[in-house]
Amino acid sequence: MNIGIPSIACGNFASVVNTVARAGGQATLLARPEQVRECSKIIIPGVGAFDHGMRSLHEGGWTQPLHEFATQLKRPVLGICLGMQLMCLSSEEGVLPGLGWIDAHVRRFKFPEGSSLKIPHMGWNTVVIHRDNPLIASTEGEQRFYFVHSYHAVCAQSEDVIATARHGIDVTAAFQRNNVMGAQFHPEKSHRFGLSLIRKFVELPC
């Protein structure tokens, strides 16, 4: 079984498929929700607005198969950027509820007027690893990833946070609870560091 990528209307699919191939795996863009069950793992990439992402999942019939995959079959799922945020309970960017797989709410960056910090948080940033996890090894020295986001996940349970990055405040760069994982940055744009993360996901046992 391979890694499935749901074809929702807010994904950066080609580069993720290519990165999975470079990492030694095989990713397939799924055309129909019923294909989800046939996969060993799922990646949910995403760019754009929260409500648009959730509508794409609902209108395409993806929500229930993905929920079953993540919460009943308990197979590995990785959300990237917006895909990570969709796994949370809600977002200040929209009004629709998220998938609710992680106890977290997505907040907009807020800086004092006149601050030199920019929104969106865009470009390369180092991450701090907070615990052993399946995605980012703590023994590989300084690791840098490419970010583009105006909103960030705030986890209710600190143990869900596996890595943070600093942009005025410490923000959740990656989270994980059991088989559900998310990266706020773009591993497909993060060169060898992102390739290492995708390789670890590819090699995870199901």
Wavefront OBJ file of the C-alpha trace (Angstrom):
o trace
v 0.000 0.000 0.000
v 1.260 3.487 -0.753
v 0.889 7.003 0.622
v -2.314 8.715 -0.461
v -2.802 12.447 -0.991
v -6.454 13.562 -1.195
v -7.036 15.799 -4.204
v -8.591 18.725 -2.378
v -8.673 22.202 -3.890
v -5.938 23.715 -1.731
v -2.933 21.420 -2.049
v 0.620 21.692 -3.311
v 0.542 18.188 -4.675
v 3.282 17.795 -7.295
v 6.168 18.851 -5.071
v 4.969 16.608 -2.220
v 4.659 13.599 -4.556
v 8.163 14.275 -5.883
v 9.619 14.610 -2.377
v 8.057 11.321 -1.297
v 9.627 9.653 -4.350
v 13.027 11.142 -3.520
v 12.615 9.801 0.024
v 12.143 6.274 -1.301
v 8.361 6.109 -1.090
v 5.439 6.217 -3.468
v 2.644 8.766 -3.231
v -0.560 8.745 -5.245
v -2.989 11.604 -5.723
v -6.354 10.172 -4.711
v -9.264 10.998 -6.991
v -12.036 9.401 -4.878
v -12.629 9.291 -1.110
v -13.124 5.507 -1.126
v -9.440 5.148 -2.083
v -8.398 6.387 1.362
v -8.912 2.990 3.008
v -6.549 1.356 0.472
v -3.608 3.509 1.612
v -1.015 2.749 4.249
v -0.522 6.432 5.123
v -2.037 9.773 4.205
v -0.474 13.204 3.642
v -2.772 16.242 3.700
v -0.898 19.199 2.192
v -2.522 22.584 1.967
v -2.150 26.238 1.132
v -4.730 28.986 1.475
v -7.555 29.726 3.894
v -8.903 27.469 6.635
v -12.593 27.526 5.675
v -11.750 26.891 2.016
v -9.747 23.854 3.083
v -12.538 22.474 5.245
v -15.139 23.068 2.511
v -12.913 21.208 0.053
v -12.815 18.242 2.429
v -16.571 18.288 3.082
v -17.712 18.888 -0.496
v -15.368 16.267 -1.870
v -16.617 13.643 0.579
v -13.198 13.274 2.200
v -14.061 14.097 5.809
v -15.568 10.810 6.968
v -13.051 8.485 5.231
v -10.149 10.521 6.599
v -11.672 10.565 10.085
v -12.060 6.790 9.996
v -8.490 6.395 8.702
v -7.018 8.561 11.472
v -9.174 7.698 14.474
v -10.376 4.128 13.873
v -7.778 2.472 11.624
v -5.146 4.653 13.341
v -2.821 4.715 10.359
v -0.195 7.482 10.060
v -1.433 10.868 8.818
v 0.782 13.900 8.152
v -0.643 17.401 7.681
v 1.528 20.050 6.024
v 0.987 23.802 6.599
v -2.777 24.347 6.148
v -3.171 20.567 6.275
v -1.749 20.648 9.797
v -4.115 23.450 10.825
v -7.133 21.539 9.479
v -6.364 18.797 12.021
v -7.096 21.260 14.870
v -10.420 22.127 16.480
v -10.862 25.603 14.987
v -9.104 28.602 13.476
v -9.388 32.363 13.913
v -9.133 32.513 10.129
v -12.578 30.991 9.662
v -15.839 29.877 11.235
v -15.997 26.204 10.297
v -14.842 23.580 12.818
v -11.671 21.678 11.995
v -11.194 17.922 11.912
v -10.538 17.927 15.669
v -7.831 15.251 15.734
v -5.552 17.448 17.854
v -6.690 19.503 20.849
v -5.504 22.813 19.432
v -6.849 26.102 18.122
v -5.247 28.071 15.298
v -4.446 31.702 16.152
v -3.300 34.638 14.034
v 0.082 36.198 14.769
v -0.459 39.395 16.754
v 2.381 41.863 17.244
v 2.349 45.374 18.749
v 1.839 48.245 16.327
v 5.177 49.362 14.954
v 6.786 45.956 15.424
v 9.393 45.047 12.827
v 8.124 41.460 12.741
v 6.331 40.590 9.524
v 3.126 38.690 8.897
v 3.183 36.218 7.264
v 6.093 34.466 8.897
v 7.958 33.662 5.694
v 11.343 32.109 5.003
v 13.840 29.814 6.689
v 13.785 29.331 10.436
v 15.461 26.970 12.864
v 13.371 24.683 15.031
v 13.827 23.503 18.605
v 12.983 19.841 19.219
v 11.063 19.312 22.471
v 10.856 15.529 22.645
v 11.644 12.341 20.798
v 9.267 11.954 17.893
v 8.794 10.080 14.606
v 9.514 13.039 12.298
v 12.509 15.132 13.389
v 15.562 13.597 15.014
v 16.994 15.531 17.933
v 20.505 14.232 17.169
v 20.972 15.922 13.790
v 22.112 19.335 15.062
v 20.555 22.610 13.945
v 17.692 22.044 11.545
v 16.063 24.695 9.374
v 12.766 24.575 7.558
v 10.863 26.853 5.196
v 7.746 28.570 6.621
v 4.943 30.586 5.011
v 2.035 31.227 7.387
v 0.037 33.942 9.138
v -1.658 31.594 11.626
v -0.213 29.049 14.036
v -1.551 26.149 16.095
v -1.754 26.548 19.881
v -1.916 23.108 21.481
v -3.837 22.590 24.711
v -1.542 19.695 25.642
v 2.126 20.673 25.688
v 3.148 17.055 25.132
v 1.619 17.231 21.637
v 4.230 19.812 20.588
v 7.326 18.163 19.140
v 9.074 21.265 17.771
v 8.793 25.052 17.954
v 10.168 27.965 15.949
v 10.669 31.539 17.093
v 8.867 34.383 15.312
v 8.341 36.986 18.021
v 6.862 34.174 20.097
v 7.479 30.444 20.222
v 5.113 28.870 17.732
v 4.293 25.221 17.141
v 6.407 24.089 14.208
v 5.296 20.455 14.443
v 2.967 18.376 16.572
v 2.179 14.697 17.050
v -0.320 12.640 18.987
v -0.057 8.924 18.298
v -0.564 8.440 14.537
v -1.570 12.067 13.805
v 1.301 14.394 12.878
v 1.572 17.915 11.522
v 4.281 20.249 10.223
v 3.591 23.976 9.966
v 6.559 24.424 7.630
v 6.874 22.998 4.109
v 9.147 19.936 4.141
v 8.861 19.730 0.344
v 10.597 23.139 0.172
v 13.079 22.531 2.993
v 15.874 20.737 1.128
v 17.711 18.019 3.062
v 15.935 18.737 6.342
v 12.512 18.354 4.758
v 13.626 15.297 2.815
v 14.780 13.702 6.067
v 11.365 14.337 7.645
v 9.494 12.840 4.684
v 11.834 9.843 4.679
v 11.058 9.214 8.343
v 7.329 9.364 7.566
v 7.770 6.984 4.618
v 9.638 4.510 6.837
v 7.122 4.572 9.701
v 5.494 1.233 10.416
v 1.749 1.196 9.855
l 1 2 3 4 5 6 7 8 9 10 11 12 13 14 15 16 17 18 19 20 21 22 23 24 25 26 27 28 29 30 31 32 33 34 35 36 37 38 39 40 41 42 43 44 45 46 47 48 49 50 51 52 53 54 55 56 57 58 59 60 61 62 63 64 65 66 67 68 69 70 71 72 73 74 75 76 77 78 79 80 81 82 83 84 85 86 87 88 89 90 91 92 93 94 95 96 97 98 99 100 101 102 103 104 105 106 107 108 109 110 111 112 113 114 115 116 117 118 119 120 121 122 123 124 125 126 127 128 129 130 131 132 133 134 135 136 137 138 139 140 141 142 143 144 145 146 147 148 149 150 151 152 153 154 155 156 157 158 159 160 161 162 163 164 165 166 167 168 169 170 171 172 173 174 175 176 177 178 179 180 181 182 183 184 185 186 187 188 189 190 191 192 193 194 195 196 197 198 199 200 201 202 203 204 205 206
